[in-house]
């Protein structure tokens, strides 16, 4: 199923020039093109308004952040601790995502099994769930009195209010983004390439290493970057499952939340920092997407 | 092709944005649900900003006030007093402001959100130590908070409850000595966003102890408590005032008076509030 939809995408990409040619040929299509001019102006007007509504808060944040003395607050110990913690936890959560998510994405992309749709829905769920819900779920599952609280305690592991819980929360909400992208990447590999590898006597593992990984690499990287951005901005699940303690569990979004109540300057400065980092992440993503489409 | 896609995406985002915005006026919805009024002027929704320690008490005050004033509905917005004060300066509109502490009201008066002299202390609150029903760290007295390995939850220092918690810990430090405050501070596993998350996490048994308002302990009877003696406690003075730019000034004044009335005080007492000093 998935393989089919992805193949459709690539086919659509190849069909595009033909469609353009077709449109040019018939008079009807030509007239449609003329008639489209007026509605398009409306689209631009409303669309422009939408873009403006989205851009204004970001612009104001940048301006007020600079105005509040952005650079001065960066030396604030809570800001330094939070930046260090955010970077380290999000990188570790990314590694966890990569290690656990890749085999999962591969299984989902290559083989079908019973209740696969249900499995995929559950895996995708954290993407749309309010992060607070994710946090409560984590607490009820892995908290001291949670479902696995007793066995974890027997192993001497206590998750809530630890840096490990921050990583847990980040991986929980962000991994589905990577799994989804990697799954689509694997599924987009042309079946004839896999068959050709089989014919040449390649084992499943060799196919994974030498055919699937290189061809799905861009999609995986794409998913990883998105996933990292999500982990970096994680707030709701973190404050519920991991708590809020400077240097241990207080990530950058948590400092913003605290800062909003007293030190608006700190909140604005970190907001600015987060916007810049997120923009860089998205820029990297666009660059990768551009290169990918050239490759198709 | 490309332009189409760009425009469509922008349109979609506009739709999302507009739908995302719409819940805000929905605060008025209860009034709209009641049968069409003969005289619409009597149908008033009074918006009250209240601190989270007032969550249950405010509901009770609201229903009593609504019963006594037909046609008036109360919309109570629970939040941190400092946040609400900031929201009021940034254009939030409403009728009555209830604060968790004197300082928050003084700040609101300095902002001119509340007229000078309009505020009054309507109740006081104090601190208590709460533990999960199982009391896993076996805390029996205040000194036990300094025991190694106790997982303690306090409110973030920026909140009114966080400030008084710190003051109270300072007092205990002076009395108990032996680095009491340092030990307790080392036991803090999280600075929670307010009293309610502390209560919830303790009800789940995820931490060993927390410091909250007495009223929060009353609202969560399953939790065990260790009381803090008056000389180590801090009294928080809750203030109420009609907003200077109240949308319904008469009703706002009436509700403010009701809170201080005998009936209002009786409701507050039920939730553990102590009377405000006259």
Interface residues (C-beta under 8 A of the other chain):
Chain A: X16 X20 X40 X43 X44 X46 X47 X48 X49 X50 X51 X53 X54 X139 X140 X143 X144 X145 X160 X161 X239 X240 X242 X243 X244 X245 X246 X249 X250 X257 X258 X260 X261 X262 X263 X264
Chain B: X1 X3 X6 X7 X8 X10 X11 X13 X14 X17 X80 X82 X83 X86 X136 X151 X153 X156 X158 X159 X188 X189 X190 X191 X192 X193 X197 X201 X204 X205 X206 X207
